[in-house]
Amino acid sequence: MLEIHGFTVTSIDLSDYRYYREYAEKIQERRLADKEVEEQKTRAEAAKENQRRVVVEETKKLEVEVARFRGECDKRIMDARGSGEAKKQDADAYLIRARFEADAEYERLAKEADAILAALKTEAEGVRLLRNALEGEGGRNLVRLEYAKRLKQAIVRSTPIVRQGIETPQSIQRFKYIEDAPKIDYMFPEPPDAALVSPLKPGPDKSP
């Protein structure tokens, strides 16, 4: 551009140059701005790096907590299953024991009922046989036996009749007849309807 004006530039010496004050201020401001930008970038990179580090650390902590929580949950689930299984086994054992006890009680009551029924049948059969026996000769024999027992327990007491100091011969003969009467065989007594000799009738005179 200077050649048209007759100037030829052979070299430029930039060892000592100066700007206008306004221009130099603008350059300085630009440098400061660029420096601030670089510092901001550096801080941003450091913040990002710190953020990545915090994220990694927190992620690891979270993974550890999640693993621990899962372990506790699995343990609780296993404990609950074990407790449930134990309770189920206890319930099954109780049910089996209750069934055995109920069966044993049923068998005992059934045997007891059979024994009572057999005893009642035996008693009824005995009553029937006793009734049949009493309807025949056995009834009469039983009446005779009871009559003999009553006679065995009987006690006869009397006082001779005395009138004006004189004993009545008839009364004395009556007592002699009772004393000399034959003894009753209580094993083979006479029935109540058999002919009896009244002790009040005078017997044969055995006086000399």
NORNOR-V867980 format. One line per field, one symbol per residue. psi: psi as a letter, one per 20 degrees, with the letter a starting at -180 (. if undefined). burial: 1 if it has 9 or more other C-alpha atoms within 8 Angstrom, else 0. Layout:
BEGIN
psi->???
burial->???
END
This chain:
BEGIN
psi->hihijjppohrpojhnrqrqgghhghgghgghghghgghggghgggggghggggggghgggghgggggggggggghgggggggggghgggggggggghgggggghggghggggggggggggggghggghgghhhibhhghhhggghghgghhiqppqrpqppoljppphhgghghhgghjqqqpoihmrqrhjqpqppiippaqojq.
burial->0000000000000000000000010000000000000000000000000000000000000000000000000000000000000000000000000000000000000000000000000000000000001100011101111011100000000000000000110011110010000000010010100000000001000000
END
